[in-house]
């Protein structure tokens, strides 16, 4: 499995665990490692990249919200 496919599979596994209500980061890492058989450092790297992607998207959406909000006096 190449790095791009592996990252996508790991992100999907992390996302599905979050959707199931798992909130403990270490628990998520352990479950992904057990489920996919990938090294823990790889899961941590992909999780960091995933977090950064989501934060970037959130910032974009927040900036659009702030621009469209009209201040009231």
C-alpha positions in Angstrom: 0.0 0.0 0.0 1.5 3.3 -0.9 1.7 6.3 1.4 -1.3 8.2 0.0 -3.6 5.2 0.1 -2.4 4.3 3.6 -3.0 7.8 4.8 -6.5 7.8 3.3 -7.3 4.5 5.0 -6.0 5.7 8.3 -7.9 9.0 8.1 -11.1 7.1 7.4 -10.5 4.8 10.3 -9.9 7.8 12.6 -13.0 9.5 11.3 -15.2 6.4 11.8 -14.0 6.1 15.4 -14.8 9.8 16.1 -18.2 9.2 14.6 -18.7 6.3 16.9 -18.0 8.6 19.9 -14.5 7.6 20.8 -12.8 10.7 22.2 -9.6 9.5 23.8 -6.7 10.2 21.4 -4.6 7.3 22.7 -7.6 4.9 22.4 -8.1 6.0 18.8 -4.4 5.4 18.0 -4.5 2.0 19.6 -7.7 0.9 17.8 -6.4 2.1 14.4 -3.0 0.3 15.0 -4.9 -2.9 16.0 -7.4 -2.7 13.1 -5.0 -1.8 10.3 -1.7 -3.2 11.5 0.2 0.0 10.8 2.9 1.4 13.1 1.8 3.8 15.8 4.1 6.6 14.6 2.5 6.4 11.2 -1.0 6.7 12.8 0.2 9.7 14.8 1.7 11.4 11.8 -1.5 10.9 9.7 -3.6 12.1 12.7 -1.5 15.3 12.9 -1.9 15.9 9.2 -5.6 15.2 9.4 -6.0 17.6 12.4 -4.1 20.3 10.5 -6.3 19.9 7.4 -9.4 20.2 9.5 -8.1 23.2 11.3 -7.4 24.9 8.0 -10.9 24.2 6.8 -12.4 25.5 10.0 -10.3 28.8 9.7 -11.6 29.2 6.2 -15.2 28.8 7.3 -14.8 31.0 10.3 -13.3 33.8 8.2 -16.2 33.6 5.8 -18.6 33.8 8.7 -16.8 36.9 10.1 -16.9 38.6 6.7 -20.7 38.1 6.3 -21.6 39.1 9.8 -22.9 42.7 10.0 -22.1 44.4 13.3 -25.0 45.9 15.0 -24.8 49.3 16.7 
